[in-house]
Amino acid sequence: MRRLVSVLASQLSLVADVHDDIWVLDGDLGDSYGVYTETGQPRFRNFVQIGIAEQTMVGAAAGLAAAQMRPWVFSFAAFLCNRAADQIRTCVIQTDLPVVLVGSHAGAATGSNGCSHSALGDIGLISALGNIEIWAPADTIDVVQAVHELTLTPRPAYIRASREPCPPLPLPPGKIRSNQIQGNSVVISTGLGSQWASDIVTTLSSQGYSIPWCHLPRINDAMIDRCLESYPELRVAVVIEDHFEIGGLGDALRRRAPRCVEVKSIGWPRFWQGESGELAELREYHKLDTQSVIKRVEHLFI
């Protein structure tokens, strides 16, 4: 099973083969997310290897966008969002240039690389800059949708993807994806957190519980409002995400939800910065594994 960012690179290469204005810029990590072929050659005709210089890379992408090109920037989320935050703000967002930022290895799954490579607060950081669309795909369906929409209508965007392989979600395609079950307690998830939510919903369903579940591939006010409107009896939203408990989808939902709706955020502790280790072990230690989360939320669905 391939990483989603590798799927994204493959999908984008199909578009780039017929559109000369697509450019790809890499921060010297392309072998980790599929911008090179199996023979080590760039997958794209218009390709620039910038090296470990994220600020320069975002500035160069903005220059290409100002010249009517459509640049896509690839790096690890931790480096792209933190090191180049000012260039994203001034060169892309304030000028409203159609630069797509692709942050691979987002969240806590860093393997042996540890906390320096973790991106636990990237949604909060990027969303605070304003005027940029945020995508958190959970499977190939989401990736195909993101590439299609962002090439059809170019705009400033950030796509975050975990290094973990992601199987298809048991949900139909759509701008918001749900299992069509109604209730006053709803699981709402995004990104890799939707893979965790899938395990939780499946386990509870096998025990006889009917669990309303909605996955958001894109985090913006319009999508959140559509999600909220689709649950007229909503009283408790259980948000599951591979992000800090603050700054991510949970906070965005809290800002948009009616006062009668309680938002319970389930994510990484705000004072933890990540560490080396297998993701399954880290989840278990921080009580984010399937059984631990079920113990925290099952009373809401009884």
C-alpha positions as CSV (number, residue, x, y, z in Angstrom):
1,M,0.0,0.0,0.0
2,R,1.5,3.4,-1.1
3,R,1.7,6.6,1.0
4,L,-0.9,9.1,0.0
5,V,1.7,11.7,-1.0
6,S,3.1,9.2,-3.5
7,V,-0.3,8.7,-4.9
8,L,-0.7,12.5,-5.1
9,A,2.6,12.7,-7.0
10,S,1.4,10.1,-9.5
11,Q,-1.9,11.8,-10.0
12,L,-0.3,15.2,-10.5
13,S,2.2,13.7,-13.0
14,L,-0.8,12.7,-15.2
15,V,-2.0,16.3,-15.2
16,A,1.4,17.7,-15.7
17,D,1.9,15.5,-18.8
18,V,-0.8,17.6,-20.6
19,H,-0.3,21.0,-18.9
20,D,2.9,22.8,-19.5
21,D,2.2,25.3,-16.7
22,I,2.5,22.7,-13.9
23,W,5.8,23.0,-12.0
24,V,7.0,20.9,-9.1
25,L,9.6,22.1,-6.6
26,D,11.2,19.7,-4.2
27,G,13.0,20.3,-0.9
28,D,15.5,17.4,-1.3
29,L,13.2,14.8,0.0
30,G,11.5,13.5,-3.1
31,D,12.6,9.9,-2.7
32,S,10.3,9.9,0.4
33,Y,7.1,10.9,-1.5
34,G,7.3,9.8,-5.0
35,V,8.4,12.8,-7.1
36,Y,11.1,10.5,-8.6
37,T,10.6,7.4,-10.8
38,E,12.0,4.0,-9.8
39,T,15.1,4.9,-11.9
40,G,15.7,8.1,-9.8
41,Q,14.6,10.5,-12.5
42,P,12.1,13.4,-11.8
43,R,8.6,12.4,-12.6
44,F,7.8,15.9,-14.0
45,R,9.1,17.8,-17.0
46,N,9.1,21.1,-15.1
47,F,10.9,20.2,-12.0
48,V,13.3,22.1,-9.8
49,Q,15.3,20.6,-7.0
50,I,15.7,23.5,-4.6
51,G,17.5,21.5,-1.8
52,I,17.1,22.0,1.9
53,A,16.0,25.7,1.5
54,E,12.2,25.8,2.2
55,Q,12.0,29.6,2.4
56,T,13.7,29.9,-1.0
57,M,11.5,27.2,-2.4
58,V,8.2,28.9,-1.4
59,G,9.6,32.3,-2.8
60,A,10.5,30.7,-6.1
61,A,7.1,29.0,-6.3
62,A,5.5,32.4,-5.8
63,G,7.6,33.8,-8.6
64,L,6.5,31.1,-10.9
65,A,2.8,31.7,-9.9
66,A,3.2,35.4,-10.6
67,A,4.4,34.4,-14.1
68,Q,1.1,32.5,-14.7
69,M,2.6,29.1,-13.8
70,R,0.9,26.6,-11.4
71,P,3.6,25.5,-8.9
72,W,3.3,22.6,-6.4
73,V,5.8,22.6,-3.6
74,F,6.8,19.3,-1.8
75,S,8.6,18.9,1.5
76,F,8.0,17.4,4.9
77,A,5.2,19.2,6.7
78,A,7.4,20.1,9.7
79,F,9.9,21.9,7.6
80,L,7.5,23.5,5.1
81,C,5.1,24.9,7.6
82,N,7.5,26.1,10.2
83,R,10.6,27.1,8.3
84,A,8.8,28.8,5.5
85,A,5.8,30.3,7.4
86,D,6.8,33.9,6.7
87,Q,7.2,33.2,3.0
88,I,3.9,31.4,2.9
89,R,2.3,34.4,4.5
90,T,3.9,37.2,2.5
91,C,4.7,35.6,-0.9
92,V,1.7,33.3,-1.3
93,I,-1.2,34.3,1.0
94,Q,-1.0,38.1,0.9
95,T,-0.5,38.0,-2.9
96,D,-3.2,35.4,-3.3
97,L,-1.0,33.4,-5.7
98,P,-2.0,29.8,-6.7
99,V,0.8,27.9,-5.0
100,V,-0.1,24.4,-3.7
101,L,2.0,23.3,-0.7
102,V,2.3,19.6,-0.1
103,G,3.4,18.6,3.4
104,S,4.3,15.0,3.7
105,H,4.9,13.1,6.9
106,A,2.4,15.3,8.8
107,G,1.3,14.4,12.3
108,A,3.1,12.1,14.7
109,A,4.2,9.3,12.4
110,T,8.0,10.1,12.1
111,G,9.5,6.7,12.6
112,S,13.0,7.0,14.0
113,N,13.3,10.7,13.1
114,G,11.6,11.8,16.2
115,C,10.2,15.2,17.3
116,S,12.2,17.3,14.9
117,H,10.2,15.8,12.0
118,S,6.8,15.8,13.6
119,A,4.1,18.2,12.5
120,L,1.5,18.2,15.2
121,G,0.2,21.7,14.9
122,D,0.5,22.4,11.2
123,I,-3.2,22.9,10.6
124,G,-3.4,25.5,13.3
125,L,-0.3,27.3,12.1
126,I,-1.4,27.4,8.4
127,S,-5.0,28.3,9.1
128,A,-4.0,31.2,11.4
129,L,-2.3,32.8,8.4
130,G,-5.7,33.0,6.6
131,N,-6.8,32.9,2.9
132,I,-5.4,29.4,2.2
133,E,-7.3,26.2,1.7
134,I,-6.4,23.2,3.9
135,W,-6.8,19.6,2.8
136,A,-6.2,16.5,4.9
137,P,-6.9,13.5,2.7
138,A,-7.5,10.1,4.3
139,D,-7.4,7.9,1.2
140,T,-6.8,7.8,-2.6
141,I,-10.3,9.1,-3.2
142,D,-9.5,12.3,-1.3
143,V,-6.2,12.7,-3.1
144,V,-7.7,12.4,-6.6
145,Q,-10.4,15.0,-5.6
146,A,-7.8,17.4,-4.2
147,V,-5.6,17.2,-7.3
148,H,-8.6,17.6,-9.6
149,E,-10.0,20.6,-7.8
150,L,-6.7,22.4,-7.3
151,T,-5.6,22.0,-10.9
152,L,-9.1,22.9,-12.3
153,T,-9.3,26.1,-10.1
154,P,-5.8,27.0,-8.9
155,R,-5.6,28.8,-5.5
156,P,-3.4,28.9,-2.4
157,A,-3.7,25.6,-0.7
158,Y,-1.9,23.3,1.8
159,I,-2.3,19.5,1.6
160,R,-1.1,17.5,4.6
161,A,-0.5,13.8,4.4
162,S,0.8,11.2,6.9
163,R,3.7,8.9,6.1
164,E,1.4,6.0,7.1
165,P,-0.2,4.0,4.2
166,C,-4.0,4.5,4.1
167,P,-6.5,2.0,2.8
168,P,-9.8,3.2,1.3
169,L,-12.4,4.5,3.8
170,P,-15.7,2.7,3.9
171,L,-17.4,5.9,2.9
172,P,-18.8,7.1,-0.5
173,P,-16.9,9.9,-2.3
174,G,-17.9,13.6,-1.8
175,K,-16.8,16.9,-0.5
176,I,-17.9,15.7,2.8
177,R,-18.1,11.9,3.3
178,S,-20.4,10.3,5.7
179,N,-22.0,6.9,6.5
180,Q,-25.5,8.5,6.3
181,I,-26.4,7.6,9.9
182,Q,-28.1,10.2,12.0
183,G,-27.9,10.9,15.7
184,N,-27.1,13.5,18.4
185,S,-23.5,12.3,19.0
186,V,-21.4,12.2,15.8
187,V,-17.8,11.2,15.1
188,I,-16.2,13.9,12.9
189,S,-12.7,13.3,11.6
190,T,-10.0,14.3,9.1
191,G,-6.8,13.1,7.6
192,L,-5.1,10.0,9.2
193,G,-7.5,10.5,12.1
194,S,-10.3,9.3,9.8
195,Q,-8.4,5.9,9.5
196,W,-8.5,5.7,13.3
197,A,-12.2,6.8,13.3
198,S,-12.9,4.0,10.8
199,D,-11.6,1.4,13.2
200,I,-13.5,2.9,16.1
201,V,-16.8,3.1,14.2
202,T,-16.4,-0.4,12.8
203,T,-15.6,-1.9,16.2
204,L,-18.5,-0.1,17.9
205,S,-20.8,-1.1,15.0
206,S,-19.9,-4.8,15.5
207,Q,-21.0,-4.4,19.1
208,G,-24.4,-3.2,18.0
209,Y,-24.0,0.5,18.2
210,S,-25.1,2.8,15.4
211,I,-22.4,5.4,15.0
212,P,-22.9,8.6,12.9
213,W,-19.6,9.4,11.2
214,C,-18.5,12.2,8.9
215,H,-15.0,12.6,7.3
216,L,-13.9,16.0,6.1
217,P,-11.1,15.9,3.4
218,R,-11.0,19.7,3.4
219,I,-11.0,22.0,6.4
220,N,-12.8,25.3,5.8
221,D,-15.8,27.1,7.1
222,A,-18.0,26.0,4.2
223,M,-17.3,22.3,4.6
224,I,-17.7,22.5,8.3
225,D,-21.0,24.2,8.0
226,R,-22.2,21.6,5.5
227,C,-21.2,18.9,7.9
228,L,-23.0,20.6,10.9
229,E,-26.2,21.2,8.8
230,S,-26.3,17.5,7.9
231,Y,-26.9,16.6,11.5
232,P,-29.9,18.6,12.7
233,E,-30.0,16.7,16.1
234,L,-26.3,17.2,16.8
235,R,-25.4,17.8,20.5
236,V,-21.9,16.2,20.8
237,A,-19.2,16.2,18.1
238,V,-16.3,13.8,18.8
239,V,-13.4,15.0,16.7
240,I,-10.6,12.6,15.9
241,E,-7.5,13.9,14.2
242,D,-3.7,13.2,14.0
243,H,-3.0,16.7,15.3
244,F,-2.8,18.5,18.6
245,E,-6.0,18.7,20.5
246,I,-5.9,22.4,19.9
247,G,-5.6,24.4,16.6
248,G,-6.9,21.7,14.3
249,L,-10.3,20.5,13.1
250,G,-11.6,20.5,16.7
251,D,-11.1,24.2,17.2
252,A,-12.4,25.0,13.7
253,L,-15.5,23.1,14.5
254,R,-15.9,24.7,17.9
255,R,-15.8,28.1,16.2
256,R,-18.6,27.2,13.8
257,A,-20.9,25.0,15.9
258,P,-24.0,26.3,17.7
259,R,-23.6,26.9,21.4
260,C,-25.7,23.8,22.1
261,V,-23.1,21.5,20.5
262,E,-20.3,20.2,22.7
263,V,-17.0,19.5,20.8
264,K,-14.8,16.8,22.3
265,S,-11.3,16.9,20.7
266,I,-9.3,13.6,20.6
267,G,-5.8,14.2,19.4
268,W,-2.2,14.5,20.6
269,P,-1.6,16.2,23.9
270,R,-0.8,19.9,23.4
271,F,2.4,19.8,25.5
272,W,3.9,16.7,23.7
273,Q,6.2,17.4,20.8
274,G,6.5,14.0,19.3
275,E,9.2,11.3,19.6
276,S,10.8,8.3,17.9
277,G,8.8,5.1,17.7
278,E,6.1,3.2,15.8
279,L,2.9,5.1,15.5
280,A,0.9,2.2,17.0
281,E,3.0,2.3,20.2
282,L,2.8,6.1,20.5
283,R,-1.0,5.9,20.1
284,E,-1.3,3.3,22.8
285,Y,1.0,5.3,25.2
286,H,-1.1,8.4,24.7
287,K,-4.4,6.5,24.8
288,L,-5.3,7.2,21.2
289,D,-5.4,3.6,20.1
290,T,-8.8,2.2,19.1
291,Q,-9.7,0.5,22.4
292,S,-8.7,3.5,24.5
293,V,-10.7,6.0,22.4
294,I,-13.7,3.6,22.6
295,K,-13.5,3.7,26.4
296,R,-13.6,7.5,26.3
297,V,-16.6,7.9,23.9
298,E,-18.8,4.7,24.0
299,H,-21.1,6.2,26.6
300,L,-22.1,8.9,24.1
301,F,-23.5,6.3,21.7
302,I,-25.3,4.0,24.1
